[in-house]
Amino acid sequence: MRAPKKKSSPSNSRKAASERAVPRFSAQGFLRSVGAGRSTKKYQANKIIFQQGDPADAVFYIQEGKVKLTVVSEQGKEGVVAILGLGDFFGEGCLAGQQSHMASAAAMTASTIVRIEKDTMIGVLHDEPKLSELFMTFLLTRNIQFEADLVDQLFNSSEKRLARVLLLLANFGKDGKMEMVVPKISQEVLAARVGTTRSRINYFMNKFRKLGLIEYNGGLNVHSSLLNIIVHD
């Protein structure tokens, strides 16, 4: 004989209905929608998102496009400290008590940027483990890249540093395929990122092009075999 089915209590039924009524939190959904404490804005290429010294009161997320972070010294010398792309955060220093931005941020291509107010970001990171995990993964990955950048500056030639920057911009990892970097990236920007002169960048770019490692076809395309410049002297 079949055992009689247990009837669910009214409290359990209400609990189940409540769980069905509350949608599960989606980190990507949060980062791709507007709401309390967050907004989305489109920027054309070369448009400033914020400037060095502006109040740091929000975290930014790149929905699409590329963004460069630059620092200008008191003597007026500019350095590109990072070039970011889809899925990256920036401006996160405000979460650690930073009062003003240490760098300027500008769109390199047409970009869609989400602005999340500091208090909103802190609250969601505290309440939603999925977003906390995504954000922590980004921070750890970026920290590893910063360490690699430092080693690169200390021990590698400007030619190898340029090759590494181009591979990072092309999201290296797809063997044997040409990957678009950006529709247009100036040699001045590359020089500022690599830490050398524009004339040296021009020399190496011509060398890479003649070797078939890069090509210009509606933008700069990079071949994964450029890695050989880094691993071989």
LUMPAPA-472121 format. One record per residue: x, y, z of N, C-alpha, C, O, CB in turn; residue in three letters. Coordinates in steps of 0.1 Angstrom, whole numbers, plus 5000, padded with zeros to 4 digits. Atoms other than C-alpha are relative to their C-alpha. Last residue first. Glycine has a CB too. Layout:
// LUMPAPA-472121
XYZXYZXYZXYZXYZALA/...
This chain:
// LUMPAPA-472121
499149885001565553684730500250034985500850134982501349985007ASP/498750025007562653434729500850135000500250244998499949944986HIS/499350124995559653414752501349974994502149895000499149884998VAL/499849994985558453774747500849885005501649905014498650005007ILE/499149894997558953804709500350015015501450055019499450144996ILE/498750055002557453454705501050125003502250095007500249954986ASN/499550054987554253584720501449964999502249965009499149885005LEU/499249894994553753784688500649955013501550015018499150125001LEU/498650035001552553444675501050115004502250095005500449964985SER/499550064988549153534688501549965000502149945010499249885004SER/499950155001548653764659500649945013501550005019500849964988HIS/498850064994547554124666499949854999498949795002500250045015VAL/500250144997545154334646501349945004502449974999499449934987ASN/498850084997545254714647499649865003498949845013500850075011LEU/499750004986542254884630501349925002501849874992498949955009GLY/501149954993540454874597500250025015499350045023498749924998GLY/501150035009543154644585498750055007497949975013499949854996ASN/501049894999546454724600499049974989499249984977500750144997TYR/500449945013548554414606499050115002498350115012499549894990GLU/501149914999550554254634499650054986500450034977500350135009ILE/500650024987552853964637498950095003498050065012501150025011LEU/501350055001553553944600499349975013498449905014500049874992GLY/500050144997557253994604498749935000498649815002500649985014LEU/499350075010557054314585500249855003500349774994501450074999LYS/500950015012554254434608500849934989500249844982499750144995ARG/501050104998556254354640499249984987498849874983499150035012PHE/499450135000559254544627499049895001499049794994501050005012LYS/499650035014557154844618500649864999500449794989500950114994ASN/501350035007555554834653500349974985499749884979499050125001MET/500450134997559054814668498749964993498649844989499849985015PHE/499050095005560355124650499649855003499649774993501450025007TYR/500250005014557155324657501049904993500649824984500350144994ASN/501350075002557255234694499949994984499549884980498850075006ILE/499750144998560955344695498749914997498949814992500449985015ARG/499150055010560055674679500449855001500549784992501350094999SER/500850035011557155724703500849954988500449864981499250124995ARG/500349895009559455704732499249964989499149844985501350074995THR/498949975009559455454761499550124990498550184993500449874992THR/498949934993557355364791501250024991502350014996500349935012GLY/498850085000555155094776501150065008502050005014500549974986VAL/500350134993551855254784501349925002501549865013498949924993ARG/500349974986552955604775499849885008500149875020498850105001ALA/498749954994554555484743499850035014500749995023500550124992ALA/499250124998551355284734501450045007501849975016500349934987LEU/500650084989549255594739500949885004501149855015498649964997VAL/499749924988551655804717499449935013500149925023499350144999GLU/498750044995551555524691500450085013501250045021501150024989GLN/498949925004547855594688501349945005501349885016499850145004SER/499349974988545155324690501350074996502050024988500449875009ILE/498949915002542455294664500750035014500050075023499650144994LYS/500049955013539755034659501250104997501750104986498750084998PRO/501049905000540954864691499950064986500950054978500250125010VAL/499749934987542954554696499050115002498150095011501550064999VAL/500149865001541454324669500350065014499850015024498650054996MET/500949954991542653964672500050154999501150215000500249955014GLU/499849864999544353774644498950055009497750025007500050074986MET/501049915005544053404651500450155002501050185012498649985007LYS/500049995014546653134655499050104994498950104982499849874995GLY/498850025008545953054691499750014985498749974979500449865002ASP/500650075011543053224709501149974989501450064981498850074993LYS/500550134996544553314742499449924989499349804991499050025011GLY/499350115005545553684740499549875006499149865018501550015003PHE/500650114992542853934749500749874995500049784991498549994998ASN/500750095010544054164720499449885007498949795001501049954990ALA/501149925006544954444745499249914991498049934989500650124992LEU/501049984990546954194766498850084994497650044997500650085011LEU/500650124997548854084735498950015010497849955009501049895004LEU/500950035011549554434725499349875002498149864998500950004987LEU/501149914999550854524760499149974988497849964990500550144999VAL/500950044989553054214760498850085001497750035002500750005014ARG/500650125005554654294726499049955011497949915007501049894998ALA/501049965010555254654738499349874995498149874994500750074988LEU/501149934993557054534769498850034991497750024994500550125008ARG/500850114993559154284749498850065007497750005007500849925009LYS/500650095011560354564726499149905006497949885001501049944991GLU/501249935004560854804756499349924989498149934987500450144995SER/499749895010563254544770498750074996497650014998500849954988SER/500250035015562254334800500350134992500250244996498649964997ASN/499150105006563554334836499949984985500949934979499849875006PHE/498650024994562254614857500949924992502149954991499849945014LEU/499349885000559254724836501449995005502450065000499350115008GLN/499849965014558054374830500850134999501850134991498650024993ASP/498950095004558454284867500450034985501650044982499649855001VAL/498849954993556254584875501249924996502349974993499850005015LEU/499649875006553654494849501350055006502250104999498950115001ASP/499450045012553554134862500550134992501650124986499149924991ALA/498750054996552854274897500849964987502049984986499849875009GLU/499249894996550054494882501449955004502450015001499450075012PHE/499649935012548654194863500950125004501950144997498850054992GLN/499050085007548553984895500550074988501750074985499449864996ILE/498849994992546754274912501149914995502349964994499749955015ASN/499449875002544254294884501350025008502350075003499050115002ARG/499450015014543453924886500750134997501850124991498949974990THR/498950084999542953954924500749994986502049994985499649865005LEU/498949944993540754254920501249925001502349974999499550035014LEU/499449895008538654094893501150075007502250095001498950114997PHE/499350065011538153774912500750114992501850094988499149914992THR/498750054994537153974943500949944989502149964989499749915011MET/499149884997534554164923501349965005502350015001499350105009PHE/499649945013532953844909501050115002502050124995498850044992LEU/499050105006533053674944500550064986501750054983499349874998GLU/498749994992531453984960501049914994502249954992499849965014SER/499349895005528853994932501350025007502350065001499150135003LEU/499650025014527853634939500750134995501750114987498749984992LYS/498750075002528053684977500449984985501649984982499949865006PRO/500150095011525253954978501449934997502349984990499650074987GLU/501250095000524654135010500049894990499349794991498850094998ASP/500250064987528054295018498949905000498949805007499650115010HIS/498950094997529054354982499849935014500249815015501450085000LEU/500250125008525554494976501249905002500949785003500050044985VAL/501250074995525854745005499849874992499649764998498850084999GLY/499750064987529354854996498949925005499149805010500450115011ILE/499150115003528354914960500449935013500549815013501350054993MET/500750115006525355114970500949884997500549775000499450054986THR/500850074990527355324994499249894994499049795001499050115006ASP/499250074990529955404967499249925011499449805013500950105008LYS/499749914988527555494940500749925010500449805013498850075005GLU/500650064988527655254910500550095012501750095015500349855002ILE/499549934988528355414876499249955012498049965012499950154998ARG/501050004989527855174846500750075012501850045016499649865004VAL/499550014986529855254815498950015010498050105010501150125002ILE/501249994991528955204778500549975014501049865017498949904996THR/500250084988531855274755498750025008498250135008501250025009SER/501449994995532655404721499749905011499949785009499049994988ALA/500950035011536455354719498650045005498450075017500049854996THR/499150015011539355474741499149974987499550014976501049895002MET/500450115009537055604768500950004988501350114983498550024995ALA/500649955012538855824794499649884991500449784991500950094992ALA/500550115008539755774830499350064988498650164989499049925008ALA/501149975009542056004849499549884992500349804989500450124991SER/499750005015544255884877498750054993497650064999500349854996ALA/498649995002544555914915500450014985501550044982500849895007MET/499450095010540855984919501550034998501950144996499250014987HIS/500049955014539956164951500749904991501549824995500750145000SER/500949895001538856064986500050064986499050124982500550115010GLN/499449905009540255714987499150114998497950094994500449934986GLN/499849874993538755535017500650114991500950224996500749995012GLY/499050014990539155175006500350145006501450165013501349954994ALA/500550094990535855164987501049985011500749935022499849864993LEU/501049934991536755484969499649905011499349955022498850064993CYS/499349954989539755304953499150075011499550075023501050094996GLY/500450084988537255104932500850055012500550015023500349864998GLU/500549904990537455374905499749935013499149995022498750074995GLY/499049904996537655094879499450115009498250125010500650074987PHE/500449894991535854774871501150105001502350074998499749945015PHE/499149944990536454544842499350115008498450185004501350054993ASP/500050084988533854334823500950055011500949995022500349864998GLY/501350064996534654454789500149925012500949835014499549914988LEU/501050045010537954634787498849955006498549965018500649904990GLY/501150104995540654814806499049974989498850054980499450065013LEU/501050005011543954984796499049895003499449775004500749994986ILE/500850125003546055064827499150034988498750144985499149965012ALA/499850114990548755294840499249884998499549775003499750065014VAL/501250085000549155524810500249885009501149805007499749954985VAL/499750145001551755784819498749925000497749965007500949955012GLY/501250094999551656154813500449864999501349824990499050034989GLU/499850125007554456404820498949905003498549885014501449945005LYS/500950015012553156744830500349874992499749864981500350124992GLY/499349955011555956824855499349994987499850034977501449934999GLN/500049864998553556774884500850074989500550194986500650035014GLU/499249954990552956424870500050155002499450224993501549954998SER/499249895005549956324849500850045012500350075023499250114994VAL/499549914989548355984855500950104994501850074986500749915011VAL/498749935002546355794829500350085012499350135019499950094988THR/499749924988543655524830501450064999502350004996499949915013LEU/498649984996542455404796500050085013499350185014500950064989LYS/499749884992538955264789501550005004502149905007499150015013VAL/498750004994537755014763500350145007499850245002501149974990LYS/499049905004534254944750501349975008501649875014499550135004GLY/499450025013531254754765501050124997500850235002498949994989GLU/500950095008529654714798500549964987500349854982498550065000GLN/500049995015532654854816499049904994499349784994501449994994ILE/499950145006531954894854499850024985499050104980498949915006TYR/500550005014532555214875500249864994501249794997500750104991PHE/499350115007532755244913499450004986498250014984500049865007VAL/500750105007531655574928500949904994502149934992499150064990ALA/501250034993532555854952499249894993498049874996499150135001ASP/500250155002536155944943498849965008498949945020501249925004ALA/500550084988536056324941499849864996499149834986498750075006PRO/501449994998538056454910499649925013500349825016499249954988ASP/500349894990541856484915498550015002498150085012500550124995GLY/499250014989542656294882499750125010499750235006501550004996GLN/498649955001539756334859500849985013500249975024500050154996GLN/499749914988536556144854501550034998502349974991499749925013PHE/500950054991534855984824500150065014499250115020500149845001ILE/499650024986536656194798498849945008497749995008500550135006ILE/500849924991535656144761500449965015500749845018498549974999LYS/499249884995538456014738499250095010499750195015500450084989ASN/498550014998536055774720500650135004500250244999500649954986ALA/499350015013532355844726501549995002502050025013499750124991GLN/498949915003530855774760500649974986500849864982501149995011TYR/499250035011527555614769501050114997500750234999499149984987LYS/499749895009526155634804500949964988501849884990500650125007LYS/499350035011524455394828500250124990499350194988499449884992THR/500449955012523255454863500949964989502049924991499950165001SER/499250035011523455314898499450054987498250064986500249854999ARG/498549994997522455414933500849964988502049954989500349915011GLY/499649914989518855294930501549995001502149895003499349955013ALA/500850024988518355124896500550105010501350195007500049865005GLY/500049884992519855084862499149985012498249905011499650134991VAL/501349944999520654744846500250135009501250155016498949915007SER/500549965014523654564833498750075001497950074991500049884991ARG/499049925007525754534865499550054986500150134980501349934999LEU/499849884992522754404886500950104992500750224992500649975013PHE/501249925001521854154859500150145007499650245002498849935005GLY/499949935013525454044857498750084998498850194992500149894989GLN/498949905000525453984895500050074986500250194986501449935002ALA/499150025011522053814894501150114999500750224998499349994986SER/499149905004520153794926500949964989501549854990500850055012PHE/498750024995517353534928500950114994500750164983500649864995ARG/499150055010513853654922501449995006501850075014500050094988PRO/498849924999511653684953501049954990501549844992500650005014VAL/500349865004508153544945501250095000501250194992499050055010ALA/500249995015509253184944499850144996500150184985498849914996ARG/498750025007510853214978499850014985500750054978500649865004GLU/499249894998507653364992501349994993501850094986500350035015SER/500549905009505553094978500850135000501050194990498550035003ALA/499750045014507752834994499550104990500250144981499449864996ALA/498649985002507553015027500449974986501250044980500849915010LYS/499749855001503853055025501450024998501850114990499550075013ARG/500549955013503452685018500350144998500650194987498549974999SER/499150045010505752595047499550044986500450084978500149845000ASN/498849924998503652805071501049964989501750054983500749995013SER/500349865006500352655058501350085001501650164991498950075008PRO/500649914990501752305066499850134993500550174984500850015013SER/499149894996502352065037499350105009498150135007500650084988SER/500549875004500251755037500950115005501450115017498650035006LYS/500049914989502151435039499550144995499950194984501450025006LYS/499249885002501151195012499950095012498850125017499750074987LYS/500849885003499650865024501050124999502050135006499050035011PRO/500149924988502050575021499250134997499550184986501450035006ALA/499249875001501250354992499850085013498750085019499550084988ARG/500849885000500050005000500950135000501950135007499150005012MET/
